[in-house]
Amino acid sequence: MNVIDKINKEQCTHTHPEFNVGDTLKVYVRIVESGNERVQAFTGICIARDGGSIQESFTLRRVQSGEGVERVFPINSPRLAKIEVMRRGEVRRAKLYYLRDKIGKAAKIKDKKD
């Protein structure tokens, strides 16, 4: 193992649950406003995971007031308080960018049967 891999392994200390693309997640984010810190929840479908080890990030998408909202979260960010997996989705693709064009029932993902 080279030096960079060792450093990445030491810095990568997240304890978030395992999740995949297609899962519905609730991410609790720490927000700092004028010195006060609060926790805000963002719920959406994971449409992409990028990177690896310490640089890994994931993209959540939700529709709010008829507008699509996407947000990218680094997995190892200290701003992430907690990640909850609400539903497991069954998908056959690594990136679900096609959901951007779908609305209503067409954008629904089947639940995974365990």
N, C-alpha and C positions, 0 to 999 in steps of 0.2 A: 504494500500500500504506500503510495507516495505521500509527500508532506501535505499537499493540498487536501487530499482525501481525509487525512487524519484531523486536520483543522476543521473541515466541514462536519465531520462526525461529532467532534466535541461541541461545536456551536449549534448543531441541530438537536435541540432538546424539547421539541414540542411533544405534548402528550394528548394530541387530539385523536378522536376515534378514526377508524378506517372508513373511507368513503370513496365512491367512484363517480364517474360522470353519469348523470341521469338521476342521482339521488337528490332529494329535497332536503336542504340544510337550513338550520337556523344558526346564524353566526352572531355572537355577542361581541360588539366592538366597543372599546373604550374611547370616549370622545372627550376632549379637553376644551372647555369653553371658558374663557376669562378666569383661568385658575381653578375652576371646578371640574371635576372628572365625573362622568356618568357613563352608564353602559346602555348601548342602544342595540336592539336586535334587528337583523336583516335576514329575511327569509326568502329563499329562491331555489331554483333548480341549478345544479352544477352543470354548466355546459362545456367546461374545458378545464384541463389540468396541464400546466406547463412547467418546464424546468425539472430539476432534480436536486436532491439533498437540500442544501441550505437556500438555494434560489427558487425553490418550488413555489408556485402560486396556483390559485384556482379562480375561476370566474363564475359568479352567480348571476342569474337573470330572473327578474320578476316583472310582472305587468302591474303598474300602479296608475290608477286614474286614466286608463287607456293608453298610457305610454310605457314602452319597454325600458326598464332600468337595468343596466349591467354594472357590476362592481367587481373589481379584481382585488383579491386578498392574498398577500404573501403568507404562506403557512407558518413561517417562523417569526412573524411580527409580534412584538410585545403588545401591540394594540388589540390583538385578539384575546378576548377573555375566555371564550368557550365556543365550541362547535357542537351542535346537536344534529344527529341524523333523524329527520322526521319520517321520511319514507325512502325505501330503496327502489330504484327504478331499473327496469330491464331495457337496455339499449344495446345496439350492435355497432355503435360508432364511438370513436375516441373524442370527437368534437361534435357538439350538437348545435352548430351555427345555423342549421336549417330552421331551428325554432324561432329565429328572428322574423321569419316571413309568415309564421303560422299564428293564428289567433283563435281563441275559444277552445272548443273541444279538439281541434286539430293539433293543438300544442300540448295535448296531454300525453304523458308517458305511462306505459303500463307498469304496474307494480311487480316487483320480483317475488316469485314464489320460493320460499325457503324450504 
